[in-house]
Amino acid sequence: MKIVIDPGHGGKDPGALGSYSREKDINLILSLKLRDKLIAGGINAICTREDDRYIDLQTRCDIANNVEANYFISIHCNGAKDPRAGGTETYCYRKASEAYRLAQVLQNQMAAFNKNINRGVKTVGFYVLRHTRMPAVLIEAMFITNRQEEDKLNNAQWQEGFTGILTRAIYEYLGFPDGKARHFAQDAYEAWKAKGIILGEHDLDDPITWGQYLITQERLKTLEE
Ligand SMILES: [Zn+2]
């Protein structure tokens, strides 16, 4: 299971501006936290950027398409001229799609956690939603232009809770209610066991000794000869 997380904006493009913070910075913090939480549960999660840099929209799509991601999740914060505007919403390209179903699960969990206005799931032709070849959604966590919501977006405790709820929502959608996905190396492990390169049962997160490493290399060499 491979999920590409896309922190919106970056570098010369700050995104929406709050009274003291910028959308691009919040997007990055949330994306890195979400990535780490997904990896901890066994999902191969990749971010389109890991620092404050500008990347264009096609590059974001290329990253997801090239690694053949199963899902694409773009993380944004909303902005509006009216400082009273607030709430949480999620976008996807089309109704009656897998992306729409994923968007609904994420949207419901986020809105319940934020206890704010549930603006629902909307369809829109955003570039990254149209040019990614896998189900793709774009979430607008909250409004950075709303002072109360900006304070939450900048609050470390809220950031932890919010990315935790997103992680649980993704597991729920994928059908891993216990919060554990299949290990990212499980397929390789089973293939090597079938070939006799790995003998016995092993925990994929256990360290390997020099002895095990050398004997594995010897078995690989024997198989190639
Ligand atoms: Zn944005």
Residues whose N, C-alpha, C, O or C-beta is under 5 A from the ligand:
A	BS01	ZN	G8 G15 H76 C77
